[in-house]
Amino acid sequence: MIFRRLGLMFAVGIFVAISTAGILLAGCGGDASDQPGSQAIIESARGFLDACGESELDEVRSFFTQDYLEANGVPDPINKEDLLAAMGTLASYQFDPVTDVSVQGSRAIVTVSLDIADKGEKTETMILKPENGTWKIESFTAMDWSSKPPVTQPSGDVEAEEAIRDFVIACIDGETGYIFTHLSSDYKKKHHLEKAWTTAEFSGIFGTARSYNFNPQEIDLSGNRAGVDVSIEFGTRGNLESETARVEVVREGKWLIDIFPFFIY
């Protein structure tokens, strides 16, 4: 799932503070000049949170210390469902480099306000320490890696579930080639589709989506058809809108999308 990288929620004064390096760090006192690497701390914190929001899974994992990875049993590799279970969907974040970042000994502490989709806003704490010349995450209260993705019991047709899930993910990622080959023959005929959309064409048809959800237990099977209500969040960070519609697949050797109301022609 590819999330569009957007501007961060910083006040104008904060941008000025960063650009002029006038960042005062609390704890162990002093201004930025007294705390070597203070800008690197802020950049690491922002880079990590951006990676979480964009679901750049390899990047997310690379920001953790080795001790954190081992102590928390972080999956290798991390998949989308792992990150969703551990944290949820990060819609936006905000921290003030002047007042929310402090250095205590060899550790940096960042207090950050998170907006987690369907969970609202909350304040969390991130602790970073230098490892191999880079500030890395030693602790982050917003994540619980003991929370595992739900295990889907074999109810209904697992292949139909996978077909719907993979198709929606392809839509969010803009994989137009995959999308075209996984539409039913009747769907293509009805909408006069002879080839895959270009990226620009698909953007106008589907828009920008960030996440999706459906309950596999609610998949209805009837002969060679299956359907379920799917919710997709459209929009940008801090401005998300959820839409729900019935998605149906038909078996033509394999399960293919036959009804997908999220496309606007």
Secondary structure by P-SEA (a helix, b strand, c coil): cccccccccccaaaaaaaaaccccccccccccccccaaaaaaaaaaaaaaaaaacaaaaaaaaccaaaaaaacccccccaaaaaaaccccccccccccccccccccbbbbbbbbbcccccbbbbbbbbbbcccccccccccccccccccccccccccaaaaaaaaaaaaaaaacaaaaaaaaccaaaaaaacccccccaaaaaaaccccccccccccccccccccccbbbbbbbccccbbbbbbbbbbbbbcccbbbcccccccc
